[in-house]
Amino acid sequence: MSEHLQEASSNGTLEVGGGQSNVGYKLVATREHDEAVRVRISVMAPRDWLLKQGFKHDATLVRKGGARLPIIFDGTLDVGDNISVELDASDTICPSIDEARKTFPELGLMAG
């Protein structure tokens, strides 16, 4: 069973079809059995803006600090979806807490 370590929020830019929008994103860090740290990132984005940009199911999140991360919508977005939709990145596995701190400084002073 994994151990919940920390949640954090930050702001970045969502890029879709040449358009950009400022968005908030959430990080959740958990420790796995082998001491590796799994970090999950999700973004809540406005459905109507995404549709105007021609969004179908993938975009790019530019994180605080400039790191670029592909994010996806599970399925194909249309007007029947909620007004705010969740986009997710593939989980990132870091071999240690120190590596997770380097890769995701948004997590700040994550407990060791």
Contacts in CASP RR format, 6 or more apart in sequence:
PFRMAT RR
TARGET T0000
AUTHOR 0000-0000-0000
METHOD contacts of the structure
MODEL  1
MSEHLQEASSNGTLEVGGGQSNVGYKLVATREHDEAVRVRISVMAPRDWL
LKQGFKHDATLVRKGGARLPIIFDGTLDVGDNISVELDASDTICPSIDEA
RKTFPELGLMAG
1 33 0 8 1.000
2 30 0 8 1.000
2 31 0 8 1.000
2 32 0 8 1.000
2 33 0 8 1.000
2 38 0 8 1.000
3 30 0 8 1.000
3 31 0 8 1.000
4 28 0 8 1.000
4 29 0 8 1.000
4 30 0 8 1.000
5 29 0 8 1.000
5 30 0 8 1.000
5 31 0 8 1.000
5 37 0 8 1.000
5 97 0 8 1.000
5 110 0 8 1.000
5 111 0 8 1.000
5 112 0 8 1.000
6 28 0 8 1.000
6 29 0 8 1.000
6 107 0 8 1.000
6 110 0 8 1.000
6 111 0 8 1.000
7 26 0 8 1.000
7 27 0 8 1.000
7 28 0 8 1.000
7 29 0 8 1.000
8 26 0 8 1.000
8 27 0 8 1.000
8 29 0 8 1.000
8 104 0 8 1.000
8 106 0 8 1.000
8 107 0 8 1.000
8 108 0 8 1.000
9 24 0 8 1.000
9 25 0 8 1.000
9 26 0 8 1.000
9 27 0 8 1.000
9 106 0 8 1.000
10 24 0 8 1.000
10 25 0 8 1.000
10 27 0 8 1.000
10 63 0 8 1.000
10 64 0 8 1.000
10 106 0 8 1.000
11 22 0 8 1.000
11 23 0 8 1.000
11 24 0 8 1.000
11 25 0 8 1.000
11 64 0 8 1.000
12 22 0 8 1.000
12 23 0 8 1.000
12 24 0 8 1.000
12 25 0 8 1.000
12 61 0 8 1.000
12 62 0 8 1.000
12 63 0 8 1.000
12 64 0 8 1.000
13 20 0 8 1.000
13 21 0 8 1.000
13 22 0 8 1.000
13 23 0 8 1.000
13 61 0 8 1.000
13 62 0 8 1.000
14 20 0 8 1.000
14 21 0 8 1.000
14 22 0 8 1.000
14 23 0 8 1.000
14 43 0 8 1.000
14 45 0 8 1.000
14 59 0 8 1.000
14 60 0 8 1.000
14 61 0 8 1.000
14 62 0 8 1.000
14 71 0 8 1.000
14 87 0 8 1.000
15 59 0 8 1.000
15 60 0 8 1.000
15 61 0 8 1.000
15 62 0 8 1.000
16 50 0 8 1.000
16 53 0 8 1.000
16 54 0 8 1.000
16 55 0 8 1.000
16 59 0 8 1.000
16 60 0 8 1.000
17 53 0 8 1.000
17 54 0 8 1.000
17 55 0 8 1.000
18 53 0 8 1.000
19 53 0 8 1.000
21 45 0 8 1.000
21 46 0 8 1.000
21 49 0 8 1.000
23 43 0 8 1.000
23 44 0 8 1.000
23 45 0 8 1.000
23 61 0 8 1.000
24 43 0 8 1.000
24 44 0 8 1.000
25 41 0 8 1.000
25 42 0 8 1.000
25 43 0 8 1.000
25 61 0 8 1.000
25 63 0 8 1.000
26 41 0 8 1.000
26 42 0 8 1.000
26 43 0 8 1.000
27 39 0 8 1.000
27 40 0 8 1.000
27 41 0 8 1.000
27 104 0 8 1.000
27 106 0 8 1.000
27 107 0 8 1.000
28 39 0 8 1.000
28 40 0 8 1.000
28 42 0 8 1.000
29 37 0 8 1.000
29 38 0 8 1.000
29 39 0 8 1.000
29 100 0 8 1.000
29 104 0 8 1.000
29 107 0 8 1.000
29 110 0 8 1.000
30 37 0 8 1.000
30 38 0 8 1.000
30 40 0 8 1.000
31 37 0 8 1.000
31 38 0 8 1.000
31 97 0 8 1.000
32 38 0 8 1.000
32 93 0 8 1.000
35 95 0 8 1.000
35 96 0 8 1.000
36 93 0 8 1.000
36 94 0 8 1.000
36 95 0 8 1.000
36 96 0 8 1.000
37 93 0 8 1.000
37 94 0 8 1.000
37 95 0 8 1.000
37 96 0 8 1.000
37 97 0 8 1.000
37 99 0 8 1.000
37 100 0 8 1.000
38 91 0 8 1.000
38 92 0 8 1.000
38 93 0 8 1.000
38 94 0 8 1.000
39 91 0 8 1.000
39 92 0 8 1.000
39 93 0 8 1.000
39 94 0 8 1.000
39 100 0 8 1.000
39 103 0 8 1.000
39 104 0 8 1.000
39 107 0 8 1.000
40 88 0 8 1.000
40 89 0 8 1.000
40 91 0 8 1.000
41 61 0 8 1.000
41 63 0 8 1.000
41 69 0 8 1.000
41 71 0 8 1.000
41 88 0 8 1.000
41 89 0 8 1.000
41 92 0 8 1.000
42 86 0 8 1.000
42 87 0 8 1.000
42 88 0 8 1.000
42 89 0 8 1.000
43 61 0 8 1.000
43 71 0 8 1.000
43 86 0 8 1.000
43 87 0 8 1.000
43 88 0 8 1.000
44 84 0 8 1.000
44 85 0 8 1.000
44 86 0 8 1.000
44 87 0 8 1.000
45 59 0 8 1.000
45 84 0 8 1.000
45 85 0 8 1.000
45 86 0 8 1.000
45 87 0 8 1.000
46 83 0 8 1.000
46 84 0 8 1.000
47 77 0 8 1.000
47 79 0 8 1.000
47 81 0 8 1.000
47 82 0 8 1.000
47 83 0 8 1.000
47 84 0 8 1.000
47 85 0 8 1.000
48 83 0 8 1.000
50 59 0 8 1.000
50 73 0 8 1.000
50 77 0 8 1.000
50 85 0 8 1.000
51 77 0 8 1.000
51 78 0 8 1.000
51 79 0 8 1.000
55 73 0 8 1.000
55 77 0 8 1.000
56 76 0 8 1.000
56 77 0 8 1.000
57 72 0 8 1.000
57 73 0 8 1.000
57 74 0 8 1.000
57 75 0 8 1.000
57 76 0 8 1.000
57 77 0 8 1.000
58 70 0 8 1.000
58 71 0 8 1.000
58 72 0 8 1.000
58 73 0 8 1.000
59 70 0 8 1.000
59 71 0 8 1.000
59 72 0 8 1.000
59 87 0 8 1.000
60 68 0 8 1.000
60 69 0 8 1.000
60 70 0 8 1.000
60 71 0 8 1.000
61 68 0 8 1.000
61 69 0 8 1.000
61 70 0 8 1.000
61 71 0 8 1.000
61 87 0 8 1.000
61 89 0 8 1.000
62 68 0 8 1.000
62 69 0 8 1.000
63 69 0 8 1.000
63 106 0 8 1.000
64 105 0 8 1.000
64 106 0 8 1.000
65 105 0 8 1.000
69 89 0 8 1.000
70 89 0 8 1.000
70 90 0 8 1.000
71 87 0 8 1.000
71 88 0 8 1.000
71 89 0 8 1.000
72 87 0 8 1.000
72 88 0 8 1.000
72 89 0 8 1.000
73 85 0 8 1.000
73 86 0 8 1.000
73 87 0 8 1.000
74 88 0 8 1.000
77 85 0 8 1.000
92 103 0 8 1.000
92 104 0 8 1.000
94 100 0 8 1.000
94 103 0 8 1.000
94 104 0 8 1.000
97 110 0 8 1.000
97 112 0 8 1.000
100 107 0 8 1.000
100 110 0 8 1.000
101 107 0 8 1.000
101 108 0 8 1.000
101 110 0 8 1.000
END
